[in-house]
């Protein structure tokens, strides 16, 4: 997954279990999305992933806790064109 995830990508938290290395409570919420700040190419001590993600909360998180969300596709919006109103002169 580290090849696919990059800074600025949105990821979905799928595992908010206690930290699998220290056993401490995790401030993440399952089902919430987070923006990736940095991808660190260090193997997680748990052995489940080959990179750690920095999402701006606490420190680095095992990427096995997250799933990459697809990038939003560009949507075309109708452009409003303002034309001057024609005035009819009455005599």
Secondary structure, DSSP 8 states (H G I E B T S, - for coil): -TTT--TT-EEEE----S-TTT-------TT-EEE--EEE----TTSS-S-EEE-SSSS-EEGGGEEE-----------------------
